[in-house]
Amino acid sequence: MRFDLSDEEWAVIEPLLPPTRQGGERRDDRQVLNGIFYALRTGIPWADLPARYGPRTTVYNRFNRWAKQGIWQRLFEALASRHPASIEMIDSTAIKAHRAAAGAEKGGCAPRPAPMPRRSAARAAGAPPSSTPSSTSSAASGGSA
């Protein structure tokens, strides 16, 4: 399959894996690793893992257990020391982000100024506030003016 380990890749990784534990039958390491790599590369939830990789709980549990035991770190360090040219890092200064990634609004280059609070022309000119009675106040009291 597309994300599965090739025979050459498996030949490099297999000797670096921890020995099998004593106990019951253990799911094939290559099948489980292919499942782990498939989930990590595609970003699917563990629950949606295709059946060809075995039980999803087995794949997730081994990924999690190996992470806690530091096996992934040791595996990475061993592979990096054997093939130093294969390590590539991405620096954020080398990737140009779209302006919307920083919260800019769509369209236009200059940021929009913050809206000013609205004030009536009379208040802005310093006039006293109006005291016009409400038209509903006399109707609510039930009397005539």
PEKARA-V382452 format. One record per backbone hydrogen bond with DSSP energy under -0.5 kcal/mol. CO is the residue of the C=O (numbers start at 1). NH is the residue of the N-H. Records with the same first field share a line. If there is no record, write none. Layout:
BEGIN
CO: NH / NH
END
This chain:
BEGIN
1: 4
6: 10
7: 11
8: 12
9: 13
10: 14
11: 15
13: 16 / 17
14: 17
28: 32
29: 33
30: 34
31: 35
32: 36
33: 37
34: 38
35: 39
36: 40
37: 41
38: 42
39: 43
45: 48
46: 49
50: 53
51: 54
55: 59
56: 60
57: 61
58: 62
59: 63
60: 64
61: 65
62: 66
63: 67
64: 68
65: 69
66: 70 / 71 / 72
67: 70
70: 74
71: 75
72: 76
73: 77
74: 78
75: 79
76: 80
77: 81
78: 82
79: 83
83: 86
84: 87
86: 88
89: 91
91: 94
92: 95
94: 96
95: 97
98: 101
99: 102 / 104
100: 103
120: 124
121: 125
122: 127
123: 126
134: 137 / 138
136: 140
137: 141
138: 142 / 143
END
